[in-house]
Each structure stands twice: as structure tokens, then as C-alpha cells.
Amino acid sequence: MTQYVSVNIDGMILQAPKGTSVLDAALDAGICIPHLCRVPYLSDIGACRLCIVEHVVNGRSKITTSCTLLVKEGMVIVSNTEKIRNLRRNIAELIVSEAPNSRAVQDVAMRCGVKEVRYPFRNNNCILCGRCIRACTGHLGIKPLAFVGRGKERRVEAPFDLRSELCNECGRCIDLCPMTVVPCDGPMKKGEEYLCSNCISKMAFMEETPGLCVWCDFGEGFQCQRYDLGNGTTAGH
């Protein structure tokens, strides 16, 4: 029998199944928390950091990723404070500057309110979200992909730079990669990257209710959990 706990998210008292993440509980209640590395059926690692919230305990708050934080009885969460919005906007700005050649990345930046990019564009083909690694199972359950290196040298590849014979070529890593979602205006050439802003006109009505899910087109673009990637309908609703 499923056990439920009471959680306070942005002043809304919710009943969520025990073991559910704060992100899932919020999304199910129609509370918008942008996210990019999240895939409902895969383990969460909080790689993109976009889903950060404030967890309030005894009047003091701690910032943490909501996808890795499990609900508990009496928990108090705030997800849309000015502090969180500013931090989230800066994270999204860093991500889009790192890899602007993706509609998914451009859309999540726009959804987080990024209107200019203060960092140099790099045009990398990976944002280290870890979606491919978590989706990849390979033969015998041994993963052919992994994070390799540290700091600036961190990357995704087969361990020891060798192509693993355990890869079963299922294609799931490609299907879930945000970098495979081509920008609306087509690929950007090296040195000519820019913040798309094609959908900036759609931000007006969302800025009035930034903490609520409004079924925005951006959700489909950055692969929001509330959208089914195949047909644009809601996932699990």
C-alpha cells in the first residue's frame, strides 16, 4: 500500500507518495521547476542544476537539486524565490553559452528568463547532463559509456578511450541527448553562435506566473518531464 506524506511547496500543501522526488511532486501539482537532465525512468544525478530549490529547515534554507531530494513529512520547499530565479537564470546562461547549438538548451534558457549571454560561446557538443550514460545499459548490464576526467577535462566517452564491445547500438543515448534537438534556424557555425530569442514574445504571459506550469512550448523543446517526447502530450497525466 502506497504511503503518502504532506509536503509544503511554495505554500501549497501537497500529498505525495513516499519516496517521490520533490521535482516530481511539484510537477504533478502544476508547479514549474525547469529541468534538463531529468528523465522520468532513469536515476537522477542533479547534473544540470536547473531544478534547484530552497529546502527550509528550522527557518534556515539550503539550496539543493529537487530531482535528488526525496519528499518527507512536513518538508517545506520554496522553488520560485528571487534568489532561486537569479541562480537558475545564471545556470541556464552558462549552459546555453557552452552549447547553443541545441533547441532544447536554447528553450530552457529562455524559460529561465535568459535575455542575454554574458559568457563566451563555446559551441560544445555536450553539456554533461549524463542522460546518455544513465540510459545506456549495454550487454550484460555493463555500461559502455561513462564520465571520464575531472574539471575542464570531464567528458563522456567509453572508458579508457576504447569503443566498448558491450554497446548494443540501441540508440537510446542519441534519442535522449539534448544536443540532437536542432535549433529552429538550423545549426550555428563556429564563431557565429547567438542567443536565439525567437520565442521571446511567448515569455510575457509566463513572467506573470513564473512558478506555475503553463504548458509552454518551451517544455516540449527542452524535453520537460510533463511532455511526451513522441507526440507532445503529457507524460504520466
N, C-alpha and C positions, 0 to 999 in steps of 0.2 A: 504494500500500500504506500502510495506516494505521500511523503511528509512535506508540509508547507511551512514557510517561515514568513514573518512580517518584516518588510524592508521599507524604509523611507528613502525615496529617491526624488530629489527636488521638491520635497514637501508632499509628495504623493505616497500614500501608504499602499504597498503592493503585497500580494500574496504570491510568493514564488516557490517552486519546488526546491527542496533542499538539495544542494549540490549544483544548482544553476549558477552561471556566472552573472555578475552584476550587469554586464553588457546585454546578455540575453534577456534578463528581467526587464531592463529599460526598453529595449527594442520591442518586446512583446507588449509593453504598456504604451507604445507610441511615443516614447521619449527618444529624441535624436541624439545619438552619440556616434559621430563619424568614425569609421574604421576602414582599414585596408588589408591588413594581413589576416584578418579573421575569415575562416571558412567553417561553417557550422559543424561539419562532421569530422573535422581534424582537431588535434590538440592545439591549445593556444599557447603562444610564447610571448605575446606582447611586443613583437618586433618593431612595428611601425610607430607605436607610442601615441597614435592619434586618439585612441579611446580613453585617454587619461581622465580621471575624475578625482574629486576630493573625498576621502573616507574620513568622516568626523568621529572621533572617539574622545569622550570626556572634554568636549569643547575645543579640541585640537585636531587639525586636519592633516592628513598625509596624502600626497599625490601618488596615485598608482594606476596601472592599466586596469580597466574594468573587465577585460576579457579573461584575465588571470585571477581576478578577485571573486571568490565564491560568496553567495549571499549567506547571511547569518541572522538569526533572530534579533530584532531591534536595531539592525545596522542602519546608519544614517549616511547617505551619499548625496553629494551635490555635483552635478555634471555640467552646469552652464554658468558658472560664476565668471566675472570679468577676468580673473586670474587664469582660469582654465581656458577660456576662449583665446586669450593672448598667447598662452603656451602652445595650444593646439594650432593656432594660426602660424606660429613660428616653425613648428614641426612640419606642417604642411608646406610651408615656404621652402624649407630645406629639402624636402623630398622632391618637390617639383623642380627645384634648381639642379638637383642631382640627376633627375631622369625626366625631362619634359616631353620626351617622345612617346607619351602614352596618354590616351584619353582618360584612362582610369585615374592616373596621377593628376592630370590637369583638373579633372572633375572634383576630386576630393579636395584639392587646393581651393577651388572656387567655393565648394560647400563650406569650407572652414573660414571663408572670408578673405582669402589672399587676393589682393588687388595689385600688388607689385612685388617683384622679386629683388631683394637687396643682395643676394649672393650670386657668385658667378655660376653660369650654366655650365654643366659638365657633359650632358648628353650620354650618361652611362646607360647600359642596358640591363641594370639590376639595381634594385633598391633594398636588397637583403631582407625582404619580407618573410622569407622562409616558407612560402606556400608550396613551392616545388619540392622542397626537402620533406615536408610533412606529408605531401600527397604521394610521394614516391615510395613504393614498397619493394619492388624488385622481386626476384625469385627467392623463395625460401624466407621471405620476410626480411631480408637483409637489404638495407638502403644503399643504392648506388650513388646517391648524392649526399653532400654534407657541407657544412660551413667549414672553410679552411682558412687558416691565418688569423691574425689579430689586427685590431685597429684599422688603419688605412689599407692594410693588406688583406682584410677579410673578404672572402668571396665564396661563391657556390661552385663546386665542381666535384668530380669524382675524387675520392681520397687518393693521395699520392700522385695526382695529375694523370691517373690512368683511367681509361674508359672501362667501366666495370662490366664484366660479362654477366653480371646479375641483372642488368637492365632488361625489363621485359617489353620495352618500347610501347607502353600503353598510351603515352601521350598526355597523361594527366598533368604532368609538370608544365606542359605547354598550355593546356587549357586554362589552368589557374594562374598563369603568370600575368600580372598587370601590364607588363611591357608588350604583350601581344595585342593589346587593345589600341589600335592605330588612332592618332589624333584626327579630328574631323577634317582638318585642312590637309591631311596627309603627313608623311614623315618630314621632320625638320632636319636640315643639313647641319653638319658640324659647324659651329660658329654663327649659326643663324637661328638659334633657339629663342623662344619668347613665351611669355605667359599668354595662353590662348585668349581668354576673356570673351570668347564668342557667346557665352551664355550669361554674361554679367547682368543682363536685363532680367534674368529669372531670379536674381538674388534679392530683389526688392521685397517681395512678399515673405521671403524666408527670414529676412533680417528682423521682421516684426515679431516672429515667433521662433527664435533660433534654437530653442530647446525642444521643439516638437517635431515629430516626423510629419512631413507634408507630402510624402510620396513624390519627392522631386526627381526630375530626370537625372540629376547627378547620381542618385542612388544606383541606378542601373549602370551608369558609366563607371563608377568606382567599385562595382560589384558588392553593393550593400547587401548585408545578410537578408534584408527584407525583400529582395528581388531574386527571382529565379533567373539564373543566367541564360537559360534557354529561351524563354518566351516572355520575359518581362513581368510575369505575375509574381505574387508574393510567395515567399518561401515559408512553408510551415504555417500558413494562415489561410 
